[in-house]
Amino acid sequence: MSKNKNTLAVVLITSLFFIWGFALNLNPILIPHLKKACQLSDLQSSLVDSAAYFAYFLLPIPAAQFMKRYGYKGGILFGLILFSVGAFLFFPASIVRNYAFFLGALFIIFSGAAFLETAANPYISVLGDPESATQRINFAQTFNGLAAVLASYLGGKAILSGKVLTPDQEKAMSSLQLNNYLNKEAASVQLPFLIIAVTVLIVAILLWRTHLPEIVEEGEGLPQHEDRTFLERIADLLNEKGLRFGVVAQFFYVGGQACVGSFLIRFSERVAGVDEAAANNYLTMALFAFLAGRFIGTFLMTFINPVKLLAIYGITNVALIVLSVFLHGKFPVYALIGVEFFMSIMFPTIFSLSIRGLGAKTKEGSSLVIMAIVGGAIFPPIMGKLSDMTNIQIAYLVPAACFLFVFYFAMRNLKVKEVKLTVSH
């Protein structure tokens, strides 16, 4: 492949990191927005995360099988088309203002994202000089973090109206006035998601016209690999104690990550007493802290054992969340922004510890760790239910419990001296 064509391929694959990072970080905006437009409880609104993360849980294995038959490029193109179709479906969903329709569209979007994420991490490493593979992965991860900040800022400006009615204000309106208000709120997602759908479709067309090399999987074609069924290989993987423990830790981490970000706007409104626009500014600050934390954490790992750093960050997050639960005013919001900073290195560190030493089984072991992302579908509804029963502040004890397990996982791995970070989510 010529240098120019290779550069274009790297740019296009890097854009995939941006696409799924942007989509995933629109969820904290959609949760309060759809709660308002569709008149939902906290538990019901949390299903936005469940629709996204269940897709991540269900699709990696079908995606891997699809790519085995049609190649990585075929899988990426299919993922982009799914993503674009899901984004287009937001338009009719907003017209009928049907929450189940929105959730279905989100499931399709993140089914596409699961294809992209399954393919992009290994693909970016083979596009070019093997010695610079780590730099290409880190470069692509930067766009994943940048997408998070832009999704919060641009998504908040485009989708959130800043107007939230109190129960008394709703009662004072006629049914026609209330219906018009809710329809107008629901319609604010139309233009942003149409732009996303068209942009993703353009990326798909560019990738379709770009030559990409095929990847030969480690162990693929060997008799001992091909003669065993998929279930037999998974059963063999589950005998790996380190992998089992890592899958559970990732399950708790992603659950905690989803809880902290998804309810931050609601938390800021209730606890700090700010309006929707100011609350979204706090969310943007939090995601910027996450991005900054990733750079600073990577730098700190050059002279601090990553596992020790994971332990320090884990227990620090528990302490910050406890403070955010029991204090009042704006300090609890700043504490949660700090939690985003300390979350930044957790996913890649847990991932790398989990697949350490798997050898030829690394690829399938990685799929199991990716499937642990389903924690993001499980913990937000638990938190939403607790919020409905008590209040949003008490509900933040749910992610505190998640980070306590991350701390325990790190303490159990303190003997590990070297960890190579190779993935982003």
MONOR-V397485 format. One record per residue. N is the residue number from 0. OMEGA is omega in radians with two decimals (NA if undefined). BURIAL is + if it has 16 or more other ideal C-beta (glycine too) atoms within 10 Angstrom, else -. D_LAST is the distance of its C-alpha to the last C-alpha in whole Angstrom. Layout:
{{N:OMEGA:BURIAL:D_LAST} {N:OMEGA:BURIAL:D_LAST}}
This chain:
{{0:3.14:-:28} {1:-3.08:-:30} {2:-3.12:-:28} {3:3.13:-:28} {4:3.13:-:26} {5:3.12:+:24} {6:3.12:-:23} {7:3.13:+:22} {8:3.12:+:20} {9:3.14:+:18} {10:-3.11:-:18} {11:3.11:+:17} {12:3.09:+:14} {13:3.13:+:13} {14:3.11:+:14} {15:3.09:+:11} {16:3.13:+:8} {17:-3.05:+:10} {18:-3.09:+:11} {19:3.07:+:8} {20:3.14:+:7} {21:-3.09:+:11} {22:-3.07:+:12} {23:-3.08:+:9} {24:2.91:+:11} {25:-3.10:+:14} {26:3.13:+:15} {27:3.07:+:16} {28:-3.13:+:19} {29:-3.09:+:19} {30:3.10:+:20} {31:-3.10:+:23} {32:-3.14:+:24} {33:3.04:+:24} {34:-3.13:+:26} {35:-3.03:+:28} {36:-3.11:+:29} {37:3.09:+:29} {38:-3.04:-:31} {39:2.95:+:29} {40:3.08:-:28} {41:3.13:+:25} {42:-3.12:+:25} {43:-3.11:+:25} {44:-3.12:+:23} {45:-3.14:+:20} {46:2.99:+:20} {47:3.10:+:18} {48:-3.10:+:15} {49:3.13:+:16} {50:-3.11:+:17} {51:-3.01:+:13} {52:3.04:+:12} {53:3.07:+:15} {54:3.10:+:14} {55:-3.13:+:11} {56:-3.00:+:14} {57:-2.94:+:16} {58:-3.06:+:15} {59:-3.11:+:14} {60:3.05:+:17} {61:3.13:-:19} {62:3.14:+:17} {63:3.13:+:17} {64:3.12:-:21} {65:-3.09:+:21} {66:3.10:+:20} {67:-3.10:-:22} {68:-3.01:-:25} {69:3.12:-:24} {70:-3.12:+:22} {71:-3.13:+:19} {72:3.10:+:20} {73:3.12:-:21} {74:3.14:+:18} {75:-3.14:+:16} {76:3.11:+:19} {77:3.12:+:20} {78:3.13:+:16} {79:3.13:+:17} {80:3.08:-:20} {81:-3.13:+:19} {82:-3.10:+:17} {83:3.13:+:20} {84:3.12:+:22} {85:3.14:+:20} {86:3.09:+:20} {87:-3.08:+:24} {88:3.07:+:24} {89:-3.12:+:24} {90:3.11:+:27} {91:3.14:-:29} {92:-3.13:+:27} {93:3.14:+:28} {94:-3.14:-:32} {95:3.14:-:33} {96:-3.12:+:30} {97:-3.05:-:29} {98:3.14:+:26} {99:3.09:-:26} {100:3.09:+:26} {101:-3.11:+:23} {102:3.10:+:21} {103:3.11:-:22} {104:3.11:+:21} {105:3.13:+:17} {106:3.13:+:17} {107:3.10:+:18} {108:-3.05:+:16} {109:2.93:+:13} {110:3.06:+:15} {111:-3.13:+:14} {112:3.12:+:11} {113:3.05:+:10} {114:-3.09:+:13} {115:-3.07:+:11} {116:3.12:+:8} {117:-3.05:+:10} {118:-2.91:+:12} {119:-3.10:+:11} {120:3.09:+:10} {121:-3.05:+:13} {122:-3.08:+:15} {123:-3.10:+:14} {124:-3.09:+:15} {125:-3.13:+:19} {126:3.10:+:20} {127:-3.09:+:22} {128:3.12:-:23} {129:-3.10:-:22} {130:-3.14:-:23} {131:-3.10:-:20} {132:-3.11:+:17} {133:3.13:-:16} {134:3.13:-:16} {135:3.11:+:15} {136:3.14:+:12} {137:3.12:+:12} {138:3.14:-:13} {139:3.14:+:11} {140:3.11:+:8} {141:-3.14:+:11} {142:3.05:+:11} {143:3.12:+:8} {144:3.11:+:9} {145:3.12:+:12} {146:-3.12:+:11} {147:-3.12:+:11} {148:-3.11:+:14} {149:3.13:+:16} {150:-3.14:+:15} {151:-3.07:+:16} {152:-3.08:+:19} {153:3.13:+:20} {154:3.13:+:19} {155:3.13:+:21} {156:-3.03:-:24} {157:-2.99:+:24} {158:-3.06:+:24} {159:-3.13:+:25} {160:-3.07:-:29} {161:-3.11:-:30} {162:3.11:-:32} {163:-3.11:-:32} {164:3.01:-:35} {165:3.08:-:37} {166:3.14:-:38} {167:3.12:-:42} {168:3.11:-:41} {169:-3.13:-:40} {170:-3.10:-:43} {171:-3.11:-:45} {172:3.01:-:44} {173:-3.13:-:45} {174:3.13:-:43} {175:3.13:-:43} {176:-3.13:-:42} {177:-3.14:+:39} {178:3.10:-:38} {179:3.12:-:38} {180:-3.11:+:36} {181:3.11:+:34} {182:3.11:-:34} {183:3.09:-:33} {184:-3.11:+:30} {185:-3.07:+:29} {186:-3.07:-:30} {187:3.11:-:27} {188:-2.99:+:24} {189:-3.06:+:26} {190:3.14:-:26} {191:-3.09:+:23} {192:3.01:+:21} {193:3.11:-:24} {194:3.12:-:23} {195:-3.10:+:19} {196:-3.11:+:21} {197:3.14:-:23} {198:-3.13:-:21} {199:3.11:+:19} {200:3.10:+:22} {201:3.10:-:23} {202:3.13:+:20} {203:-3.14:+:21} {204:3.13:-:24} {205:3.14:-:24} {206:3.12:+:21} {207:-3.10:-:24} {208:-3.11:-:27} {209:3.10:+:25} {210:3.07:-:26} {211:3.13:+:23} {212:3.06:-:23} {213:3.13:-:23} {214:3.01:+:21} {215:-3.09:-:23} {216:3.07:+:21} {217:3.12:-:23} {218:-3.11:+:25} {219:3.13:-:26} {220:3.11:-:29} {221:-3.08:-:31} {222:-3.07:-:33} {223:3.10:-:32} {224:-3.02:-:28} {225:-3.05:-:30} {226:-3.09:-:32} {227:3.11:-:30} {228:3.14:-:29} {229:-3.12:-:25} {230:3.10:-:26} {231:3.14:-:28} {232:3.11:-:25} {233:3.12:-:23} {234:3.11:-:26} {235:-3.14:-:26} {236:-3.08:+:22} {237:3.02:-:23} {238:3.13:-:26} {239:-3.04:+:23} {240:-3.12:-:24} {241:3.13:+:21} {242:3.12:+:18} {243:-3.12:-:20} {244:-3.14:+:19} {245:3.11:+:16} {246:3.13:+:15} {247:3.14:+:17} {248:3.14:+:15} {249:3.08:+:12} {250:3.14:+:13} {251:-3.10:+:15} {252:-3.08:+:12} {253:3.05:+:10} {254:3.12:+:13} {255:3.14:+:14} {256:-3.12:+:11} {257:-3.12:+:12} {258:-3.06:+:16} {259:-3.07:+:16} {260:-2.99:+:14} {261:-3.09:+:16} {262:-3.05:+:19} {263:3.11:+:20} {264:3.12:+:22} {265:-3.14:+:24} {266:-3.10:+:24} {267:3.13:+:25} {268:-3.05:+:28} {269:-2.97:-:29} {270:-3.12:+:29} {271:3.09:+:30} {272:3.14:-:32} {273:3.13:+:30} {274:-3.03:-:30} {275:-3.12:+:27} {276:3.13:-:27} {277:3.12:+:27} {278:3.11:+:24} {279:3.06:+:22} {280:3.09:-:23} {281:3.12:+:22} {282:3.12:+:18} {283:3.10:+:18} {284:-3.12:+:19} {285:-3.12:+:17} {286:3.02:+:14} {287:3.09:+:15} {288:3.10:+:16} {289:3.14:+:12} {290:3.13:+:12} {291:3.14:-:15} {292:3.14:+:14} {293:3.11:+:12} {294:-3.08:-:15} {295:3.13:-:17} {296:3.11:+:16} {297:3.11:+:15} {298:-3.11:-:19} {299:-3.12:+:20} {300:3.11:+:19} {301:3.10:-:21} {302:3.02:-:24} {303:3.10:-:23} {304:-3.12:+:22} {305:-3.12:+:18} {306:3.08:+:19} {307:3.13:+:21} {308:3.10:+:19} {309:3.12:+:17} {310:-3.14:+:20} {311:-3.12:-:21} {312:-3.11:+:18} {313:-3.10:+:18} {314:3.08:+:22} {315:3.12:+:22} {316:3.08:+:19} {317:-3.12:+:22} {318:-3.11:-:25} {319:-3.14:+:23} {320:3.09:+:23} {321:3.09:-:26} {322:-3.12:+:27} {323:3.13:+:26} {324:-2.98:+:27} {325:3.12:-:31} {326:-3.07:-:31} {327:3.12:-:32} {328:-3.07:-:32} {329:-3.10:-:29} {330:3.11:-:28} {331:3.12:+:26} {332:3.10:+:24} {333:3.11:+:24} {334:3.13:+:23} {335:3.02:+:20} {336:3.07:+:19} {337:3.10:+:19} {338:3.11:+:17} {339:3.12:+:14} {340:-3.04:+:15} {341:3.05:+:15} {342:-2.82:+:12} {343:-3.08:+:10} {344:-2.94:+:11} {345:-3.08:+:10} {346:-3.11:+:7} {347:-3.13:+:8} {348:3.11:+:12} {349:-3.14:+:12} {350:-3.06:+:10} {351:3.09:+:13} {352:-3.06:+:16} {353:-3.04:+:15} {354:-3.11:+:16} {355:3.06:+:18} {356:-3.12:-:22} {357:3.11:+:21} {358:-3.09:-:22} {359:-3.14:-:23} {360:-3.03:+:21} {361:-3.06:+:18} {362:-3.12:-:16} {363:3.05:+:17} {364:3.11:+:16} {365:3.13:+:13} {366:3.13:+:13} {367:3.14:+:14} {368:3.10:+:12} {369:-3.13:+:9} {370:3.11:+:12} {371:3.06:+:12} {372:3.13:+:10} {373:3.03:+:13} {374:3.10:+:14} {375:3.08:+:12} {376:-3.02:+:15} {377:-2.98:+:18} {378:3.11:+:18} {379:3.06:+:18} {380:3.08:+:21} {381:3.13:+:23} {382:3.13:+:22} {383:3.13:+:23} {384:3.13:+:26} {385:3.10:+:27} {386:3.10:+:27} {387:-3.10:-:30} {388:-3.08:-:32} {389:3.02:-:32} {390:-3.03:-:30} {391:-3.11:+:26} {392:3.10:+:27} {393:-3.09:-:28} {394:-3.14:+:25} {395:3.02:+:22} {396:3.11:+:24} {397:3.09:+:21} {398:3.08:+:18} {399:3.10:+:21} {400:3.13:+:21} {401:-3.10:+:18} {402:3.04:+:17} {403:3.10:+:21} {404:3.10:+:20} {405:3.10:+:17} {406:3.13:+:20} {407:3.12:+:22} {408:-3.14:+:19} {409:-3.12:+:19} {410:3.13:-:23} {411:-3.12:-:24} {412:-3.04:+:22} {413:-3.13:-:24} {414:-3.14:-:26} {415:-3.04:+:23} {416:-3.05:-:23} {417:3.11:-:21} {418:3.11:+:17} {419:-3.10:-:16} {420:-3.04:+:12} {421:-3.10:+:11} {422:3.05:+:7} {423:3.05:+:4} {424:NA:+:0}}
